[in-house]
């Protein structure tokens, strides 16, 4: 499953530079698939919508750091464990119960993001 940041986040920002997919953003900041990835052109989001990789998407959260589920791979293919959770001082980077994904799905996403 993808990782999410709970509302217990203290906005320290420790998680953001640790993400190999650039999937973590400060609250209120728009995100794009192309941020920190090699994706160009059209990309299909988990909703089935097709967007340009450079398209600025609405923030997932306004008040605290968030993870774009379209870019989260739980660090599969990069590290043994999710790096955001490993560095979070308040343990607010947790598995998202609404997005149960297999390791295969996460590795496929990694392959799409890093051609």
N, CA, C and O of each residue as an XYZ file, in Angstrom:
460
protein
N       0.835     -1.183      0.000
C       0.000      0.000      0.000
C       0.872      1.235      0.000
O       2.012      1.196      0.462
N       0.355      2.309     -0.505
C       1.087      3.574     -0.504
C       1.181      4.093      0.930
O       0.442      3.666      1.817
N       2.093      5.005      1.123
C       2.279      5.627      2.428
C       1.517      6.950      2.435
O       1.399      7.620      1.410
N       1.007      7.309      3.599
C       0.342      8.598      3.771
C       0.933      9.288      4.999
O       1.548      8.645      5.850
N       0.740     10.590      5.077
C       1.187     11.358      6.229
C      -0.059     11.780      6.990
O      -0.973     12.377      6.423
N      -0.087     11.468      8.266
C      -1.265     11.782      9.072
C      -1.258     13.236      9.520
O      -0.273     13.953      9.347
N      -2.379     13.655     10.099
C      -2.487     15.036     10.571
C      -1.673     15.290     11.840
O      -1.715     16.389     12.394
N      -0.943     14.291     12.294
C      -0.022     14.481     13.415
C       1.304     15.080     12.954
O       2.185     15.344     13.773
N       1.448     15.296     11.642
C       2.662     15.861     11.058
C       2.978     17.215     11.702
O       2.091     18.049     11.882
N       4.256     17.423     12.047
C       4.683     18.688     12.654
C       5.350     19.608     11.634
O       5.944     20.621     12.002
N       5.251     19.251     10.338
C       5.801     20.060      9.249
C       7.298     20.299      9.370
O       7.787     21.380      9.041
N       8.024     19.291      9.841
C       9.481     19.444      9.984
C      10.198     19.318      8.641
O      11.289     19.862      8.471
N       9.596     18.609      7.689
C      10.191     18.458      6.369
C      11.271     17.399      6.260
O      11.900     17.281      5.208
N      11.509     16.624      7.308
C      12.567     15.604      7.272
C      12.323     14.564      6.183
O      13.276     14.031      5.615
N      11.075     14.274      5.889
C      10.720     13.230      4.936
C      10.958     13.627      3.478
O      11.351     12.794      2.661
N      10.724     14.872      3.161
C      10.719     15.319      1.761
C      11.997     14.965      0.998
O      11.897     14.378     -0.080
N      13.187     15.289      1.497
C      14.384     14.974      0.705
C      14.724     13.489      0.653
O      15.568     13.085     -0.147
N      14.095     12.678      1.477
C      14.386     11.245      1.519
C      13.662     10.454      0.442
O      14.047      9.322      0.149
N      12.636     11.019     -0.147
C      11.801     10.291     -1.104
C      12.486     10.158     -2.466
O      12.789     11.172     -3.096
N      12.737      8.935     -2.931
C      13.389      8.741     -4.225
C      12.482      9.066     -5.419
O      12.952      9.154     -6.553
N      11.200      9.241     -5.162
C      10.254      9.536     -6.239
C       9.784     10.989     -6.254
O       8.971     11.377     -7.092
N      10.299     11.785     -5.327
C       9.815     13.162     -5.179
C       8.300     13.178     -5.018
O       7.615     14.008     -5.616
N       7.782     12.265     -4.215
C       6.339     12.150     -4.017
C       5.840     12.958     -2.833
O       4.631     13.041     -2.615
N       6.736     13.555     -2.064
C       6.349     14.269     -0.849
C       6.420     15.769     -1.084
O       7.412     16.295     -1.588
N       5.340     16.441     -0.703
C       5.228     17.884     -0.921
C       4.771     18.577      0.353
O       4.078     17.996      1.187
N       5.174     19.823      0.479
C       4.702     20.639      1.590
C       3.226     20.933      1.387
O       2.773     21.088      0.253
N       2.481     21.011      2.468
C       1.053     21.297      2.378
C       0.766     22.530      1.541
O       1.437     23.553      1.674
N      -0.240     22.426      0.676
C      -0.659     23.546     -0.159
C       0.107     23.688     -1.458
O      -0.261     24.513     -2.295
N       1.158     22.912     -1.652
C       1.977     23.002     -2.860
C       1.433     22.037     -3.916
O       1.154     20.874     -3.621
N       1.287     22.532     -5.146
C       0.856     21.672     -6.243
C       1.958     20.679     -6.575
O       3.130     20.918     -6.283
N       1.575     19.557     -7.188
C       2.531     18.523     -7.533
C       2.386     18.120     -8.997
O       1.331     18.297     -9.605
N       3.474     17.571     -9.548
C       3.467     17.087    -10.931
C       4.180     15.740    -10.986
O       5.123     15.493    -10.235
N       3.728     14.890    -11.868
C       4.359     13.584    -12.067
C       5.824     13.763    -12.450
O       6.666     12.972    -12.025
N       6.144     14.769    -13.233
C       7.515     14.955    -13.718
C       8.494     15.407    -12.638
O       9.705     15.291    -12.828
N       8.003     15.915    -11.518
C       8.896     16.368    -10.450
C       9.771     15.215     -9.970
O       9.270     14.273     -9.355
N      11.070     15.278    -10.243
C      11.997     14.272     -9.750
C      11.926     12.919    -10.424
O      12.514     11.952     -9.938
N      11.216     12.835    -11.536
C      11.131     11.568    -12.277
C      11.594     11.806    -13.712
O      11.914     12.934    -14.087
N      11.628     10.758    -14.499
C      12.019     10.899    -15.903
C      10.814     10.882    -16.837
O      10.974     10.734    -18.048
N       9.622     11.031    -16.293
C       8.404     10.963    -17.090
C       8.199     12.249    -17.893
O       8.349     13.354    -17.372
N       7.857     12.083    -19.163
C       7.479     13.198    -20.030
C       6.219     12.797    -20.777
O       5.898     11.614    -20.882
N       5.517     13.779    -21.289
C       4.316     13.491    -22.070
C       3.152     13.070    -21.201
O       3.072     13.443    -20.031
N       2.241     12.284    -21.781
C       1.035     11.861    -21.074
C       1.345     10.782    -20.044
O       2.206      9.927    -20.252
N       0.621     10.844    -18.928
C       0.751      9.866    -17.849
C      -0.643      9.597    -17.306
O      -1.434     10.523    -17.126
N      -0.943      8.331    -17.046
C      -2.257      7.970    -16.523
C      -2.190      7.876    -15.002
O      -1.420      7.090    -14.450
N      -3.009      8.686    -14.333
C      -3.080      8.689    -12.881
C      -3.881      7.492    -12.392
O      -4.543      6.823    -13.186
N      -3.826      7.215    -11.083
C      -4.545      6.061    -10.530
C      -6.052      6.174    -10.717
O      -6.756      5.166    -10.663
N      -6.559      7.387    -10.935
C      -7.990      7.584    -11.174
C      -8.387      7.213    -12.591
O      -9.573      7.126    -12.907
N      -7.382      6.993    -13.457
C      -7.643      6.713    -14.866
C      -7.534      7.946    -15.734
O      -7.548      7.844    -16.961
N      -7.426      9.116    -15.113
C      -7.284     10.370    -15.860
C      -5.892     10.447    -16.473
O      -4.899     10.065    -15.853
N      -5.841     10.947    -17.694
C      -4.562     11.136    -18.370
C      -4.187     12.614    -18.275
O      -4.984     13.490    -18.612
N      -2.968     12.877    -17.814
C      -2.491     14.255    -17.686
C      -1.098     14.358    -18.278
O      -0.386     13.360    -18.397
N      -0.720     15.557    -18.644
C       0.651     15.808    -19.046
C       1.517     15.682    -17.797
O       1.117     16.130    -16.722
N       2.677     15.088    -17.920
C       3.551     14.866    -16.760
C       3.910     16.168    -16.052
O       4.184     16.160    -14.852
N       3.912     17.273    -16.767
C       4.240     18.573    -16.169
C       3.028     19.285    -15.573
O       3.169     20.340    -14.954
N       1.843     18.713    -15.757
C       0.617     19.337    -15.246
C       0.706     19.513    -13.733
O       1.078     18.583    -13.018
N       0.368     20.697    -13.248
C       0.371     20.982    -11.812
C      -0.967     20.539    -11.230
O      -2.006     21.143    -11.498
N      -0.925     19.478    -10.431
C      -2.125     18.917     -9.803
C      -2.401     19.606     -8.474
O      -1.496     20.140     -7.831
N      -3.660     19.583     -8.079
C      -4.061     20.182     -6.804
C      -3.363     19.489     -5.641
O      -3.128     18.282     -5.689
N      -3.033     20.239     -4.603
C      -2.423     19.606     -3.422
C      -3.364     18.573     -2.813
O      -4.582     18.757     -2.812
N      -2.803     17.500     -2.301
C      -3.577     16.474     -1.615
C      -3.990     16.982     -0.243
O      -5.044     16.611      0.274
N      -3.156     17.834      0.343
C      -3.385     18.368      1.686
C      -2.937     19.828      1.723
O      -1.958     20.202      1.078
N      -3.653     20.634      2.472
C      -3.322     22.061      2.562
C      -2.468     22.413      3.775
O      -1.658     23.337      3.702
N      -2.628     21.700      4.886
C      -2.046     22.146      6.148
C      -0.750     21.455      6.569
O      -0.021     21.989      7.405
N      -0.447     20.287      6.015
C       0.778     19.590      6.397
C       1.315     18.818      5.200
O       0.629     18.649      4.192
N       2.544     18.356      5.329
C       3.167     17.605      4.243
C       2.266     16.448      3.810
O       1.520     15.886      4.612
N       2.353     16.110      2.531
C       1.553     15.000      2.003
C       2.364     14.216      0.975
O       3.380     14.687      0.465
N       1.892     13.025      0.691
C       2.506     12.151     -0.302
C       1.527     11.965     -1.451
O       0.370     11.608     -1.235
N       1.987     12.206     -2.664
C       1.158     11.943     -3.841
C       1.090     10.434     -4.041
O       2.113      9.807     -4.316
N      -0.103      9.832     -3.908
C      -0.198      8.375     -4.065
C       0.160      7.910     -5.472
O       0.537      6.753     -5.661
N       0.048      8.788     -6.452
C       0.409      8.427     -7.823
C       1.911      8.270     -8.002
O       2.364      7.728     -9.010
N       2.683      8.740     -7.031
C       4.138      8.664     -7.136
C       4.775      7.795     -6.055
O       5.961      7.479     -6.149
N       4.024      7.405     -5.043
C       4.591      6.633     -3.934
C       4.771      5.171     -4.324
O       3.855      4.535     -4.845
N       5.970      4.651     -4.063
C       6.262      3.232     -4.299
C       6.707      2.543     -3.014
O       7.229      1.428     -3.055
N       6.504      3.196     -1.883
C       6.992      2.697     -0.594
C       8.489      2.432     -0.641
O       9.005      1.616      0.122
N       9.183      3.120     -1.535
C      10.635      2.988     -1.740
C      11.022      1.616     -2.305
O      12.201      1.261     -2.306
N      10.031      0.835     -2.789
C      10.337     -0.470     -3.390
C      11.275     -0.259     -4.583
O      11.062      0.628     -5.409
N      12.302     -1.083     -4.651
C      13.276     -0.965     -5.724
C      14.386      0.031     -5.419
O      15.345      0.147     -6.182
N      14.262      0.752     -4.306
C      15.280      1.708     -3.882
C      15.866      1.341     -2.517
O      17.084      1.292     -2.348
N      14.989      1.085     -1.552
C      15.404      0.850     -0.169
C      14.610     -0.312      0.432
O      13.602     -0.740     -0.129
N      15.067     -0.806      1.556
C      14.418     -1.911      2.255
C      13.111     -1.493      2.937
O      12.221     -2.318      3.143
N      13.003     -0.204      3.285
C      11.820      0.298      3.978
C      11.512      1.716      3.489
O      12.396      2.386      2.956
N      10.286      2.175      3.660
C       9.950      3.549      3.271
C      10.814      4.545      4.048
O      10.798      4.563      5.279
N      11.551      5.356      3.333
C      12.479      6.277      3.969
C      11.782      7.407      4.722
O      12.318      7.913      5.708
N      10.609      7.802      4.274
C       9.869      8.848      4.994
C       9.541      8.378      6.404
O       9.694      9.126      7.370
N       9.089      7.136      6.513
C       8.746      6.582      7.823
C       9.993      6.408      8.685
O       9.939      6.577      9.903
N      11.109      6.071      8.054
C      12.344      5.844      8.802
C      12.870      7.123      9.453
O      13.477      7.066     10.522
N      12.644      8.279      8.817
C      13.195      9.533      9.349
C      12.180     10.385     10.095
O      12.562     11.375     10.720
N      10.913     10.038     10.052
C       9.873     10.864     10.675
C      10.010     10.844     12.199
O       9.964      9.776     12.810
N      10.180     12.021     12.817
C      10.359     12.053     14.270
C       9.083     11.804     15.072
O       9.153     11.545     16.274
N       7.915     11.880     14.422
C       6.655     11.678     15.145
C       5.861     10.484     14.609
O       4.691     10.313     14.951
N       6.486      9.676     13.786
C       5.863      8.457     13.250
C       4.513      8.704     12.582
O       3.554      7.968     12.814
N       4.444      9.746     11.750
C       3.170     10.024     11.083
C       3.163      9.581      9.615
O       2.181      9.819      8.912
N       4.227      8.949      9.145
C       4.250      8.372      7.804
C       3.874      6.903      7.950
O       4.676      6.083      8.398
N       2.646      6.588      7.565
C       2.093      5.259      7.808
C       1.458      4.698      6.535
O       1.198      5.430      5.579
N       1.216      3.406      6.541
C       0.538      2.768      5.412
C      -0.866      3.342      5.265
O      -1.585      3.515      6.250
N      -1.246      3.634      4.028
C      -2.568      4.180      3.733
C      -3.563      3.031      3.596
O      -3.492      2.272      2.629
N      -4.488      2.888      4.544
C      -5.422      1.757      4.498
C      -6.378      1.806      3.308
O      -7.007      0.798      2.986
N      -6.496      2.942      2.660
C      -7.384      3.071      1.497
C      -6.684      2.720      0.194
O      -7.320      2.693     -0.860
N      -5.375      2.451      0.251
C      -4.618      2.158     -0.960
C      -3.754      0.920     -0.767
O      -2.527      1.011     -0.727
N      -4.385     -0.215     -0.649
C      -3.631     -1.461     -0.507
C      -3.097     -1.859     -1.877
O      -3.863     -2.116     -2.806
N      -1.765     -1.905     -1.991
C      -1.120     -2.224     -3.261
C      -0.087     -3.316     -3.041
O       0.585     -3.351     -2.011
N       0.034     -4.197     -4.010
C       1.013     -5.269     -3.914
C       2.401     -4.740     -4.252
O       2.550     -3.661     -4.827
N       3.408     -5.517     -3.885
C       4.771     -5.145     -4.236
C       4.922     -5.050     -5.746
O       5.651     -4.194     -6.249
N       4.232     -5.929     -6.472
C       4.278     -5.908     -7.935
C       3.769     -4.583     -8.485
O       4.385     -4.012     -9.385
N       2.656     -4.087     -7.960
C       2.089     -2.813     -8.402
C       3.062     -1.668     -8.091
O       3.267     -0.780     -8.919
N       3.651     -1.696     -6.905
C       4.582     -0.642     -6.516
C       5.827     -0.650     -7.399
O       6.328      0.412     -7.769
N       6.328     -1.829     -7.739
C       7.501     -1.921     -8.623
C       7.159     -1.492    -10.043
O       7.992     -0.895    -10.724
N       5.944     -1.789    -10.499
C       5.510     -1.325    -11.819
C       5.455      0.206    -11.851
O       5.854      0.826    -12.837
N       4.962      0.803    -10.776
C       4.903      2.269    -10.694
C       6.317      2.851    -10.731
O       6.570      3.841    -11.416
N       7.229      2.229     -9.991
C       8.614      2.688     -9.984
C       9.170      2.672    -11.415
O       9.819      3.625    -11.847
N       8.911      1.590    -12.134
C       9.413      1.455    -13.506
C       8.828      2.525    -14.425
O       9.518      3.019    -15.317
N       7.565      2.886    -14.215
C       6.925      3.931    -15.032
C       7.489      5.305    -14.710
O       7.610      6.152    -15.595
N       7.836      5.531    -13.444
C       8.330      6.847    -13.035
C       9.793      7.063    -13.377
O      10.221      8.198    -13.586
N      10.558      5.993    -13.436
C      11.998      6.098    -13.665
C      12.382      5.232    -14.851
O      12.895      4.125    -14.690
N      12.125      5.750    -16.037
C      12.374      5.009    -17.278
C      13.843      4.712    -17.483
O      14.214      4.095    -18.481
